[in-house]
Amino acid sequence: MSFSQGEEGGLSQAAPKDNTQDLFANLTQTVATGGTTDNQVSPVLDEASPSSTSSFEMLDMESVPAPYQEVQPHWFFCRRADDNTSWLPFSKEDSDKLEMSSNTLGDGDEDVVVAVDGERYDVHVKERMRYAVYWEQAPTEVRRCTWFYKGDKDTRFLPYSEDFSKSLEDAYMIAVTLDEWKRKLDFPTGETVILHNPKLIMQYQPVGLQDEWVSSPSEQTRPRTVKRGVENISVEIPEGEPEQVDHLVFMVHGIGPACDLRFRSIIQCVNDFRSASLSLLASHYKRAQQEGQVGRVEFLPVNWHSALHGDATGVDEDIQRITLPSISRLRHFTNDTLLDLFFYNSPTYCQTIVDTVASEINRLNALFKLRHPEFDGAVSVVGHSLGSLILFDLLTNQIHGPEAREGVHSGEPCHLNCDTLQQTLTKLGLQQYLEILQAENMDMESLALCQDSDLKDLGIPLGPRKKILTYVRRKWVSETGAVRQAPGLQVASEVNSDPSGNQSTGMTPQQSQFHRAQSVTSAVDYEYFDVGIGQVSIDYPQLAFHPQTFFAFGSPIGMFLTVRGLKRIDPNYTFPTCKSFYNIYHPYDPVAYRIEPMIVLEVDLEPMLIPHHKGRKRMHLELKDSLTRMGMDLKNNVLGSLRTAWQSFARLPVAALPPVEEGESTIEKNFQETQGGVCEEPEPSVSAEQIEQPEIKMGMLNGGRRIDYVLQEKPIESFNEYLFAIQSHLCYWESEDTALLLLKEIYDKLGVAFEQPQP
């Protein structure tokens, strides 16, 4: 067998060839009856064990063995990745639940299911398998572990099978009870286990089971160290998660199936983010957690890439037929990753993406509530890279009403319940057109089906027909939930004139909240072509809940809005169902763009600096600020010295000055005024952080608060920003600063005080 180091805190083996399950099947009977079989327990006092030395024999001989106590088991689960297999321990709470269920389970009883890992997994105790609840994942083996081994080249202990461990425990019990040690256990496979003393138990492999490349006899007989009980091995038992869930967050990935440089899936990356948040809650909300005010935040991954690239669409097969055979690895990476950007700009596949994201979020939300019926907290969403743009378009096109909360799709047929045609025209002040519409047997439903050209053929002027169509469409949206683009977020690009000559944008106040740049090359007739913020011709589904906050990681939203022709976001605009929005990015992220400059055009604002989770700026940034302040102080000291010198020179007696011409007096006066104006600058006696910026109205997209938040780069990243560009785009999943910002936003709304731990 060959072994390799596994993940931290776990047990790993390269090739799990467990041929020892039946190795000690008859051990207990043999030892108890004193029989002599192939699996014989024999004294080794006069026989040297393979590769044994006097140090083995002398170790702990003077210690008195304690009375026999049954070993305490701990439950582990198996994680396979490529050719490596890791055994990771459950938390103490989960292990105790599994042990209790196992003890009460009889041979004829039905299998018992135990929820573990924050109820994200179910363990079938009798089957010894662990199943994921919220996402597709192959089931993994579960084992009740009591005995462990470690080879010479292994760094971590691995668990024996349960049958093997039981046989070892029986032999150990007999040895302790009879106080008979230094006994050798031989097995048909040729393996040997020697119980030297309670603290020294070794397993020896026969030559035939050694690796082929091993040639040295000393290497061939190199033993394995055997340990009893999890307390005697070096393994980190994870802390259990609080049962109380305060907030639910759905996390949507960006392009490609992998989310970081280690090519891990969205599931693994969200697991890391969840672990970071649990650690930060224990350190930054310690008192609130002890008082029971804080439980935990649940993060669930939303996977849409597999639905787009699976067999359902057939897109991978179609793309492969037209892919060139050269540089195959690079082309495969492009097809699997970068093409997602083009798919999202395609109406066909964009519809697939938004439908998948919305339906997956709604499915996870319903399943979570089913497993946590006591949950009454709020829900937020997180999008990384392209995932943030998908969420932005979805939230932009949500409908605020009871139909939206039920997840009504925009394509479902509904009936229009609204005012009569006469009441509608009276509200709009257009009663004079009632007879024209009644002559065509028009009612509100048929009017909702009319186009601008239909009303124009009836002789209704441009201004009135725009008012009628806009009102009817808005009424249709508010009462039926049927919309291809949310009318409140549509934009027109030209200013139209009504017959009276008055200028009119042709937009409602809500429609004007997004301003489209003037087109100078397109031949599209914009008088009749309104484009929404989302993709053209896409039916946006509705989420079954109103998100509390939308967090965007490394987001290209600003760039996509700009290339769609949007020049400015009105400060009064907000998402229909979400009132908070944070744009979080790394300063070297090549995909990230800002949002605030699209809202506030007249002021150049620096983004908000995200504090370090340890409560201070990184050292290299503090050094940079210190050097900046030193430069400012030096500049002001020089100017102050010049001012003092000039004032002293100006106070000299007139007779001592050489005669000057009239023109020179003017120059002198101008120099005095200029120098005086320069020296009147306030001296920077406070740090840059302490200088209060003028209050800026940032708009309502984040409730009047700042939107753009930038992470602090690490010292090594500041040496070469190009070298760490790709890494910067993928850093958010393991960023404690990002996780802490989310927790502060979530718990601030719950009224829970933030605590900065002492260094």
Legacy VTK file of the C-alpha trace (Angstrom):
# vtk DataFile Version 3.0
C-alpha trace
ASCII
DATASET POLYDATA
POINTS 759 float
0.000 0.000 0.000
1.148 3.509 -0.651
-0.003 6.533 1.264
0.055 10.312 0.990
-0.666 13.246 3.225
-4.272 14.391 3.189
-6.082 17.590 4.030
-5.305 19.332 7.279
-7.203 17.909 10.161
-7.979 14.700 8.247
-6.600 11.283 7.521
-5.538 10.378 4.007
-4.384 7.476 1.911
-3.465 7.381 -1.748
-4.937 3.999 -2.675
-7.520 2.640 -0.236
-6.888 -1.119 -0.553
-8.614 -2.348 2.570
-8.076 -6.125 2.484
-8.055 -6.439 6.260
-11.777 -6.410 6.997
-11.870 -10.189 7.569
-8.268 -10.407 8.777
-9.160 -10.862 12.422
-12.507 -12.568 11.924
-11.598 -15.534 14.167
-9.197 -13.703 16.453
-11.408 -13.471 19.531
-12.427 -17.113 19.373
-8.820 -18.223 18.907
-7.539 -16.185 21.818
-10.393 -17.157 24.101
-10.058 -20.912 23.477
-6.294 -20.930 23.377
-6.460 -22.821 20.073
-3.684 -22.947 17.524
-4.715 -21.780 14.091
-3.109 -19.770 11.330
-4.225 -16.608 13.117
-2.366 -17.476 16.281
-1.617 -15.309 19.276
1.706 -16.575 20.549
4.266 -15.385 23.071
7.230 -13.527 21.617
9.425 -13.337 24.669
12.010 -15.656 23.121
11.407 -14.666 19.502
12.628 -11.493 17.907
9.917 -9.753 15.946
10.679 -8.486 12.453
12.609 -5.231 12.559
12.114 -5.003 16.309
14.843 -3.475 18.440
15.577 -3.320 22.101
14.151 0.205 22.156
10.743 -1.233 21.229
11.015 -3.806 24.025
12.157 -1.331 26.665
9.726 1.485 25.887
7.296 2.166 28.733
8.117 -1.120 30.474
8.135 0.544 33.827
4.641 1.998 33.428
1.804 0.135 35.120
-1.070 -0.581 32.700
-4.402 0.892 33.652
-7.469 -1.339 34.015
-9.278 -2.072 30.768
-11.695 0.581 29.636
-13.714 0.352 26.447
-12.389 2.520 23.658
-14.356 5.657 22.823
-15.247 5.694 19.113
-15.352 8.704 16.828
-17.098 8.829 13.460
-15.282 9.777 10.250
-16.361 10.234 6.640
-14.383 9.586 3.480
-13.607 12.261 0.916
-12.208 11.229 -2.448
-10.517 13.670 -4.812
-8.707 12.409 -7.888
-6.398 9.639 -6.653
-6.379 10.738 -3.027
-8.689 9.581 -0.282
-9.030 11.555 2.945
-10.756 10.547 6.146
-12.154 13.555 7.968
-13.716 13.535 11.431
-17.231 14.671 12.214
-17.684 17.243 14.933
-18.040 16.001 18.490
-21.790 16.736 18.449
-22.383 14.948 15.146
-20.256 11.979 16.212
-22.235 11.633 19.431
-25.522 11.717 17.495
-24.292 9.011 15.133
-23.046 6.841 17.999
-26.325 7.161 19.856
-28.322 6.236 16.766
-26.018 3.306 16.033
-26.407 1.922 19.551
-30.208 1.996 19.344
-30.326 0.435 15.866
-31.134 -3.271 15.833
-30.402 -5.774 13.085
-34.001 -5.919 11.939
-34.722 -2.221 12.311
-35.061 0.162 9.397
-32.182 2.463 8.634
-31.900 5.654 10.676
-31.082 8.975 9.028
-29.081 11.527 11.039
-28.614 15.112 9.824
-25.011 16.310 10.183
-22.815 19.258 9.191
-25.460 21.897 9.833
-28.106 19.599 8.283
-26.447 19.920 4.878
-25.810 16.168 4.835
-27.760 13.088 5.892
-26.025 9.966 7.200
-27.752 6.623 6.738
-26.370 4.938 9.835
-27.057 1.334 8.910
-25.832 1.803 5.347
-22.802 3.764 6.568
-23.172 6.336 3.780
-23.335 10.138 3.786
-25.557 11.981 1.259
-25.640 15.671 0.319
-29.001 17.401 0.779
-28.870 20.606 -1.264
-26.626 19.698 -4.216
-25.628 16.805 -6.421
-22.700 14.906 -4.929
-21.647 11.272 -4.882
-22.338 9.587 -1.534
-19.333 8.971 0.694
-18.510 6.205 3.145
-18.944 6.732 6.879
-17.009 4.739 9.467
-17.135 4.256 13.230
-13.432 4.494 14.039
-11.573 3.153 17.088
-8.158 1.945 15.821
-5.775 3.794 13.500
-2.479 3.118 11.765
0.290 5.155 10.167
2.991 3.944 7.828
6.573 5.072 7.896
6.045 7.615 5.115
2.605 8.740 6.241
2.093 11.916 8.206
-1.415 11.177 9.455
-3.173 8.206 10.964
-5.758 6.302 8.929
-8.716 4.407 10.401
-8.981 0.642 10.192
-12.217 -0.921 9.047
-14.781 -1.546 11.765
-14.320 -5.343 11.679
-10.549 -4.993 11.853
-10.857 -2.526 14.731
-13.210 -4.829 16.645
-10.755 -7.721 16.400
-7.917 -5.512 17.599
-10.035 -4.275 20.482
-10.875 -7.849 21.538
-7.195 -8.809 21.528
-6.314 -5.654 23.433
-8.977 -6.382 26.034
-7.588 -9.907 26.614
-4.033 -8.592 26.867
-5.024 -5.954 29.417
-7.229 -8.285 31.410
-4.591 -11.059 31.617
-1.717 -8.570 31.688
0.011 -10.590 28.978
1.934 -8.513 26.458
4.608 -9.039 23.850
2.335 -11.368 21.961
2.440 -11.849 18.211
-0.669 -12.155 16.055
-0.130 -13.938 12.728
-2.652 -13.874 9.882
-3.193 -15.859 6.672
-2.235 -12.838 4.595
1.203 -12.909 6.163
0.699 -9.734 8.170
1.700 -9.612 11.789
0.597 -7.431 14.691
2.647 -7.390 17.852
1.260 -6.013 21.110
4.451 -4.975 22.862
2.701 -3.016 25.609
-0.368 -0.760 25.896
1.451 2.121 24.223
3.442 0.228 21.612
1.540 -1.844 19.050
3.055 -2.443 15.601
1.831 -4.015 12.385
4.278 -5.670 9.963
3.592 -6.387 6.309
5.006 -9.448 4.530
7.525 -8.953 1.750
4.953 -9.819 -0.901
2.764 -6.833 0.040
5.590 -4.310 -0.194
5.969 -1.951 -3.118
7.896 -3.423 -6.027
10.550 -0.736 -5.951
11.505 -1.570 -2.358
14.647 -3.695 -2.339
16.256 -3.198 1.045
15.298 -5.889 3.610
15.099 -3.241 6.304
12.620 -1.299 4.205
10.614 -4.422 3.396
9.944 -5.101 7.070
9.332 -1.506 8.098
6.316 -1.549 10.478
3.211 0.517 10.833
2.444 2.332 14.058
-0.919 1.345 15.500
-2.904 3.615 17.847
-6.044 3.019 19.870
-8.631 5.800 20.152
-8.874 9.165 18.456
-7.376 10.911 21.490
-4.019 9.252 20.791
-3.634 10.477 17.224
-2.956 13.923 15.841
-6.236 14.949 14.254
-8.228 18.157 14.562
-11.850 17.586 15.537
-13.941 20.414 14.025
-16.142 22.575 16.176
-19.834 21.918 15.869
-22.081 24.493 14.217
-24.823 26.253 16.197
-28.279 24.922 15.423
-29.804 28.400 15.282
-29.692 29.940 11.785
-29.977 33.731 11.809
-29.664 34.424 8.094
-29.630 32.527 4.792
-27.329 33.469 1.902
-27.356 32.030 -1.620
-24.030 32.265 -3.487
-23.989 32.215 -7.319
-20.727 31.396 -9.108
-19.269 33.019 -12.207
-17.946 31.538 -15.438
-16.689 27.984 -15.631
-17.092 24.987 -13.323
-14.141 25.952 -11.081
-14.127 28.898 -8.704
-10.500 29.283 -7.599
-6.922 28.600 -8.646
-7.099 25.115 -7.158
-9.917 24.316 -9.614
-12.374 23.623 -6.823
-16.115 23.618 -7.336
-18.558 26.181 -5.995
-19.495 23.691 -3.254
-15.957 23.514 -1.876
-15.420 27.274 -2.116
-18.673 28.020 -0.286
-17.617 25.514 2.378
-14.457 27.563 2.945
-16.442 30.806 3.078
-18.832 29.256 5.605
-15.939 28.056 7.750
-14.402 31.532 7.714
-17.703 33.077 8.802
-18.060 30.599 11.684
-14.559 31.455 12.864
-15.265 35.189 12.651
-18.520 34.810 14.570
-16.640 33.063 17.366
-14.028 35.852 17.528
-15.946 39.047 16.644
-19.352 38.178 18.127
-18.143 36.123 21.069
-20.212 37.814 23.753
-23.386 37.815 21.662
-22.839 34.144 20.884
-22.412 33.320 24.567
-25.619 35.195 25.374
-27.525 33.308 22.681
-28.103 36.353 20.486
-26.084 34.953 17.593
-26.335 31.552 15.977
-24.830 31.257 12.517
-25.275 32.306 8.897
-25.978 29.538 6.397
-24.353 29.836 2.974
-25.642 27.626 0.149
-24.099 27.346 -3.349
-26.130 27.909 -6.517
-24.754 25.961 -9.472
-25.948 26.884 -12.974
-22.935 25.855 -15.089
-23.834 22.154 -15.155
-27.342 22.904 -16.411
-25.971 24.953 -19.301
-23.227 22.522 -20.275
-25.058 19.282 -19.568
-26.805 16.979 -21.990
-30.035 18.963 -21.764
-28.843 21.783 -24.039
-26.359 19.864 -26.192
-24.252 23.001 -26.469
-20.998 21.229 -25.615
-21.435 18.767 -28.464
-22.308 21.540 -30.893
-19.283 23.603 -29.887
-16.967 20.592 -30.062
-17.889 19.922 -33.703
-16.636 23.357 -34.738
-13.597 23.507 -32.431
-10.181 23.338 -34.074
-7.978 20.392 -33.077
-4.899 22.512 -32.327
-3.980 23.688 -28.795
-6.689 21.369 -27.525
-6.222 22.090 -23.816
-6.553 25.825 -24.285
-9.594 25.395 -26.517
-11.205 23.051 -24.003
-10.658 25.642 -21.279
-12.184 28.328 -23.503
-15.218 26.195 -24.367
-15.797 25.251 -20.740
-15.201 28.653 -19.189
-14.932 31.801 -21.301
-17.845 30.900 -23.567
-20.203 31.411 -20.623
-19.855 35.134 -21.230
-21.037 34.748 -24.818
-23.806 32.381 -23.770
-25.172 35.003 -21.405
-25.337 37.527 -24.255
-27.249 35.002 -26.356
-31.042 35.235 -25.885
-31.363 31.454 -26.184
-28.829 30.467 -23.564
-29.348 33.575 -21.426
-32.908 32.397 -20.877
-31.552 29.011 -19.793
-29.116 30.637 -17.365
-31.583 32.980 -15.653
-34.220 30.253 -15.440
-31.702 27.869 -13.897
-30.428 30.407 -11.344
-33.908 31.501 -10.272
-35.344 27.983 -10.098
-32.303 26.689 -8.202
-32.510 29.532 -5.668
-36.236 28.924 -5.190
-35.652 25.170 -4.839
-32.922 25.637 -2.240
-35.034 28.173 -0.368
-38.015 25.805 -0.194
-35.824 22.856 0.848
-34.097 24.896 3.530
-37.412 26.010 5.017
-38.605 22.412 4.964
-35.590 21.285 6.991
-35.615 24.396 9.214
-39.304 25.122 9.865
-38.367 27.373 12.793
-36.321 29.711 10.575
-37.796 33.216 10.370
-34.723 35.198 9.294
-34.046 37.162 6.144
-32.373 35.955 2.952
-29.565 37.583 0.963
-27.809 36.751 -2.304
-24.157 36.819 -3.361
-22.881 36.773 -6.921
-19.287 36.339 -8.065
-18.134 37.662 -11.439
-20.773 36.815 -14.066
-22.989 35.475 -11.292
-23.316 39.002 -9.926
-24.508 40.261 -13.325
-27.086 37.470 -13.498
-28.405 38.439 -10.061
-28.387 42.137 -10.970
-30.560 41.498 -14.024
-32.862 39.225 -12.039
-33.302 41.730 -9.216
-33.772 44.575 -11.653
-36.663 42.739 -13.272
-38.426 41.550 -10.119
-42.011 42.583 -9.466
-43.065 43.952 -6.121
-46.326 42.187 -5.425
-47.920 38.990 -4.149
-47.596 37.287 -7.527
-43.830 37.723 -7.498
-43.501 36.175 -4.063
-45.111 33.019 -5.393
-42.476 32.760 -8.093
-44.818 33.556 -11.008
-43.044 33.252 -14.325
-43.481 36.060 -16.769
-44.866 33.778 -19.452
-47.858 32.467 -17.485
-51.286 33.575 -18.749
-53.268 35.735 -16.351
-56.411 37.807 -16.377
-56.253 41.560 -16.111
-58.293 42.942 -13.248
-58.241 46.698 -13.491
-60.387 49.753 -13.925
-62.762 50.148 -16.842
-61.625 51.893 -19.994
-63.551 55.040 -19.078
-62.035 55.214 -15.599
-58.558 54.752 -17.017
-58.902 57.530 -19.587
-60.376 59.806 -16.923
-57.339 59.239 -14.697
-55.052 60.112 -17.579
-57.106 63.171 -18.599
-57.767 61.683 -22.032
-61.580 61.370 -21.969
-61.818 62.799 -25.485
-60.459 59.553 -26.934
-63.051 57.334 -25.236
-65.440 57.339 -28.204
-62.618 56.449 -30.621
-61.652 53.402 -28.582
-65.258 52.351 -27.900
-65.945 52.458 -31.617
-63.345 49.703 -31.989
-64.934 47.673 -29.136
-61.838 48.223 -26.983
-61.632 47.179 -23.359
-58.604 47.137 -21.025
-57.419 43.659 -21.990
-57.576 44.350 -25.713
-55.947 47.731 -25.152
-53.053 45.972 -23.384
-52.459 43.984 -26.585
-52.238 47.096 -28.767
-49.021 48.418 -30.212
-48.102 52.034 -30.763
-48.843 51.679 -34.456
-52.402 50.444 -33.713
-53.272 53.571 -31.749
-51.588 55.726 -34.350
-53.881 54.252 -37.027
-56.844 55.288 -34.896
-55.682 58.892 -35.095
-54.496 59.255 -31.506
-51.516 61.657 -31.253
-48.062 60.561 -30.035
-48.235 62.040 -26.533
-51.653 60.570 -25.563
-50.912 57.147 -27.003
-47.598 57.008 -25.119
-49.418 57.806 -21.880
-52.071 55.163 -22.571
-49.617 52.402 -23.461
-47.303 53.146 -20.535
-50.175 53.127 -18.051
-51.690 49.931 -19.408
-48.354 48.101 -19.380
-47.622 49.176 -15.828
-51.114 48.129 -14.775
-50.652 44.759 -16.445
-47.354 44.212 -14.628
-48.625 45.217 -11.189
-51.717 43.009 -11.358
-50.570 39.958 -13.325
-46.808 39.709 -12.917
-46.505 39.243 -16.690
-43.677 41.242 -18.181
-40.879 40.695 -20.619
-38.917 43.616 -19.230
-39.867 45.417 -16.067
-41.374 48.671 -17.395
-40.193 50.634 -14.386
-36.628 49.946 -15.502
-36.945 50.610 -19.225
-35.124 53.504 -20.791
-35.681 55.543 -23.920
-32.810 57.131 -25.739
-34.282 60.112 -27.512
-36.377 63.076 -26.509
-39.658 63.196 -28.419
-41.935 66.116 -29.116
-45.678 65.989 -28.826
-47.893 67.857 -31.341
-47.966 70.940 -29.152
-44.219 71.291 -29.433
-43.469 70.514 -25.783
-40.453 68.363 -25.099
-41.228 64.968 -23.592
-38.946 62.085 -22.850
-41.739 59.590 -23.363
-40.795 57.964 -20.044
-42.379 57.735 -16.644
-40.312 58.885 -13.640
-39.362 55.256 -12.968
-38.360 54.702 -16.586
-36.022 57.677 -16.502
-34.025 56.296 -13.586
-31.661 54.606 -16.004
-30.358 56.957 -18.672
-29.198 55.537 -21.981
-26.340 57.183 -23.828
-27.220 58.909 -27.099
-26.597 56.607 -30.051
-24.676 58.091 -32.957
-24.220 55.005 -35.139
-27.288 52.819 -34.706
-30.078 52.984 -37.254
-32.677 51.642 -34.843
-35.816 53.725 -34.566
-35.622 54.490 -30.863
-38.984 56.200 -30.900
-40.601 52.773 -30.845
-37.814 50.703 -29.301
-37.468 50.677 -25.537
-34.744 48.466 -24.065
-34.739 47.264 -20.460
-31.794 46.983 -18.139
-31.680 43.209 -18.565
-31.183 41.255 -21.771
-33.509 41.963 -24.672
-36.338 39.437 -25.220
-35.720 37.551 -21.966
-38.574 36.498 -19.694
-37.189 37.037 -16.215
-38.552 34.611 -13.596
-39.484 35.770 -10.110
-37.817 34.806 -6.851
-40.047 33.410 -4.123
-38.706 35.899 -1.549
-37.483 39.474 -1.260
-33.687 39.514 -0.743
-32.460 41.709 2.069
-29.023 42.448 0.589
-27.235 41.798 -2.684
-23.447 41.363 -2.436
-21.416 41.439 -5.665
-17.867 39.978 -5.626
-15.455 41.014 -8.374
-18.365 42.224 -10.447
-18.419 43.462 -14.086
-21.897 44.996 -13.630
-20.680 48.551 -14.258
-18.961 47.565 -17.499
-21.951 45.609 -18.830
-24.361 48.440 -18.048
-22.080 50.853 -19.864
-21.737 48.738 -23.012
-25.507 48.281 -23.008
-25.644 52.029 -23.490
-26.540 53.119 -19.958
-24.805 56.336 -19.043
-26.176 57.034 -15.587
-28.197 55.441 -12.798
-30.689 57.788 -11.200
-29.929 58.322 -7.479
-33.559 57.529 -6.655
-33.432 54.097 -8.231
-33.551 50.965 -6.087
-34.214 47.315 -6.800
-37.951 46.558 -6.621
-37.522 43.852 -3.960
-34.001 44.408 -2.538
-33.003 47.529 -0.648
-29.257 46.982 -0.092
-26.417 46.496 -2.564
-22.656 46.173 -1.989
-20.066 46.079 -4.758
-16.984 44.385 -3.235
-13.763 44.019 -5.177
-10.004 43.553 -4.925
-7.990 46.539 -6.241
-6.130 44.302 -8.743
-9.177 42.359 -9.947
-9.197 42.710 -13.775
-12.904 41.831 -14.026
-14.232 44.210 -11.347
-15.748 47.626 -12.109
-17.197 50.362 -9.943
-20.848 51.409 -9.606
-20.743 54.733 -7.714
-19.361 56.799 -10.642
-22.516 55.877 -12.584
-24.644 57.422 -9.821
-22.559 60.441 -8.762
-21.000 61.989 -11.849
-19.832 65.301 -10.456
-17.660 64.020 -7.590
-14.644 61.721 -7.828
-15.020 59.510 -4.762
-12.532 56.943 -3.560
-14.130 53.572 -2.702
-14.641 52.595 0.898
-11.675 50.657 2.272
-12.737 47.372 3.860
-11.143 47.102 7.316
-8.794 44.244 8.042
-10.487 41.587 10.147
-7.814 42.071 12.826
-8.887 45.672 13.244
-6.164 47.670 11.502
-4.724 48.484 8.147
-2.135 46.203 6.683
1.355 47.310 7.639
2.497 48.231 4.125
-0.599 50.427 3.640
0.048 52.165 6.958
3.626 52.738 5.859
2.405 54.203 2.589
0.061 56.550 4.468
2.871 57.550 6.813
5.154 58.402 3.900
2.353 60.424 2.315
1.838 62.374 5.527
5.589 62.921 5.846
5.671 64.344 2.341
2.805 66.697 3.124
4.449 67.781 6.368
7.740 68.414 4.572
5.995 70.458 1.907
4.190 72.578 4.487
7.379 73.045 6.542
9.216 74.335 3.486
6.384 76.690 2.623
6.223 77.826 6.247
9.964 78.590 6.242
9.633 80.602 3.053
6.744 82.552 4.535
8.719 83.332 7.716
11.760 84.401 5.729
9.722 86.677 3.505
7.953 88.285 6.460
11.323 88.966 8.118
12.659 90.406 4.885
9.563 92.623 4.480
10.007 94.084 7.988
13.489 95.493 7.226
13.825 99.337 7.331
13.057 101.017 4.051
16.456 102.734 4.024
18.173 99.394 4.100
16.425 98.276 0.927
17.880 99.138 -2.414
15.827 101.506 -4.540
13.335 99.743 -6.755
11.399 100.728 -9.795
7.658 101.132 -9.851
7.159 97.894 -11.747
9.131 95.976 -9.200
6.722 97.055 -6.447
3.894 95.415 -8.327
5.877 92.185 -8.694
6.702 92.269 -4.999
3.076 92.775 -4.097
1.960 89.953 -6.347
4.607 87.643 -4.896
3.465 88.501 -1.378
-0.143 87.769 -2.260
0.762 84.515 -3.992
3.062 83.328 -1.225
0.563 84.312 1.423
-2.186 82.397 -0.339
0.000 79.308 -0.534
1.035 79.468 3.081
-2.526 79.837 4.282
-3.202 76.177 3.447
-4.214 74.218 6.562
-1.511 71.982 7.905
-2.440 68.289 7.891
-2.236 67.688 11.612
-4.550 64.685 11.372
-4.270 61.468 9.415
-5.931 60.895 6.119
-8.452 58.569 7.761
-9.489 61.288 10.212
-10.222 63.869 7.537
-13.968 63.788 7.061
-15.106 63.685 3.476
-18.027 65.880 2.476
-21.366 64.124 2.747
-22.367 62.770 -0.632
-25.869 61.630 -1.502
-25.117 58.228 -2.952
-28.684 57.454 -3.926
-31.054 54.731 -2.849
-29.461 51.674 -4.481
-27.945 50.887 -1.075
-30.314 52.914 1.043
-28.216 56.088 0.748
-25.013 54.373 1.905
-21.782 53.774 0.037
-21.773 50.991 -2.563
-18.180 50.398 -3.688
-15.963 48.612 -1.142
-12.346 47.697 -1.887
-10.231 45.055 -0.154
-6.728 45.756 1.092
-4.098 44.068 -1.025
-1.531 41.880 0.695
2.083 43.085 0.953
3.343 40.540 -1.575
0.597 41.525 -4.023
1.718 45.150 -3.996
5.069 44.231 -5.564
3.551 43.128 -8.877
-0.139 43.728 -9.434
-0.102 41.993 -12.824
1.276 38.795 -11.371
-1.605 38.522 -8.899
-4.378 39.742 -11.194
-6.065 36.375 -11.791
-5.617 35.374 -8.170
-7.232 38.657 -7.111
-10.378 37.783 -9.060
-10.664 34.471 -7.212
-9.658 35.579 -3.714
-13.110 36.322 -2.281
-13.982 32.759 -1.279
-11.163 32.656 1.282
-11.184 36.337 2.239
-11.892 36.825 5.927
-12.253 40.582 5.364
-15.036 39.946 2.841
-16.788 37.469 5.123
-16.623 39.923 8.033
-18.178 42.695 5.919
-21.116 40.406 5.139
-21.530 39.452 8.788
-21.458 43.085 9.922
-24.128 44.042 7.389
-26.310 41.084 8.385
-26.026 41.480 12.159
-26.215 45.271 12.134
-29.736 44.880 10.786
-30.437 42.436 13.629
-29.177 44.935 16.211
-26.255 42.755 17.341
-23.153 44.687 18.420
-19.843 44.013 16.697
-16.835 43.287 18.907
-13.261 43.870 17.804
-11.099 41.247 19.537
-7.989 42.425 21.298
-4.738 41.576 19.485
LINES 1 760
759 0 1 2 3 4 5 6 7 8 9 10 11 12 13 14 15 16 17 18 19 20 21 22 23 24 25 26 27 28 29 30 31 32 33 34 35 36 37 38 39 40 41 42 43 44 45 46 47 48 49 50 51 52 53 54 55 56 57 58 59 60 61 62 63 64 65 66 67 68 69 70 71 72 73 74 75 76 77 78 79 80 81 82 83 84 85 86 87 88 89 90 91 92 93 94 95 96 97 98 99 100 101 102 103 104 105 106 107 108 109 110 111 112 113 114 115 116 117 118 119 120 121 122 123 124 125 126 127 128 129 130 131 132 133 134 135 136 137 138 139 140 141 142 143 144 145 146 147 148 149 150 151 152 153 154 155 156 157 158 159 160 161 162 163 164 165 166 167 168 169 170 171 172 173 174 175 176 177 178 179 180 181 182 183 184 185 186 187 188 189 190 191 192 193 194 195 196 197 198 199 200 201 202 203 204 205 206 207 208 209 210 211 212 213 214 215 216 217 218 219 220 221 222 223 224 225 226 227 228 229 230 231 232 233 234 235 236 237 238 239 240 241 242 243 244 245 246 247 248 249 250 251 252 253 254 255 256 257 258 259 260 261 262 263 264 265 266 267 268 269 270 271 272 273 274 275 276 277 278 279 280 281 282 283 284 285 286 287 288 289 290 291 292 293 294 295 296 297 298 299 300 301 302 303 304 305 306 307 308 309 310 311 312 313 314 315 316 317 318 319 320 321 322 323 324 325 326 327 328 329 330 331 332 333 334 335 336 337 338 339 340 341 342 343 344 345 346 347 348 349 350 351 352 353 354 355 356 357 358 359 360 361 362 363 364 365 366 367 368 369 370 371 372 373 374 375 376 377 378 379 380 381 382 383 384 385 386 387 388 389 390 391 392 393 394 395 396 397 398 399 400 401 402 403 404 405 406 407 408 409 410 411 412 413 414 415 416 417 418 419 420 421 422 423 424 425 426 427 428 429 430 431 432 433 434 435 436 437 438 439 440 441 442 443 444 445 446 447 448 449 450 451 452 453 454 455 456 457 458 459 460 461 462 463 464 465 466 467 468 469 470 471 472 473 474 475 476 477 478 479 480 481 482 483 484 485 486 487 488 489 490 491 492 493 494 495 496 497 498 499 500 501 502 503 504 505 506 507 508 509 510 511 512 513 514 515 516 517 518 519 520 521 522 523 524 525 526 527 528 529 530 531 532 533 534 535 536 537 538 539 540 541 542 543 544 545 546 547 548 549 550 551 552 553 554 555 556 557 558 559 560 561 562 563 564 565 566 567 568 569 570 571 572 573 574 575 576 577 578 579 580 581 582 583 584 585 586 587 588 589 590 591 592 593 594 595 596 597 598 599 600 601 602 603 604 605 606 607 608 609 610 611 612 613 614 615 616 617 618 619 620 621 622 623 624 625 626 627 628 629 630 631 632 633 634 635 636 637 638 639 640 641 642 643 644 645 646 647 648 649 650 651 652 653 654 655 656 657 658 659 660 661 662 663 664 665 666 667 668 669 670 671 672 673 674 675 676 677 678 679 680 681 682 683 684 685 686 687 688 689 690 691 692 693 694 695 696 697 698 699 700 701 702 703 704 705 706 707 708 709 710 711 712 713 714 715 716 717 718 719 720 721 722 723 724 725 726 727 728 729 730 731 732 733 734 735 736 737 738 739 740 741 742 743 744 745 746 747 748 749 750 751 752 753 754 755 756 757 758
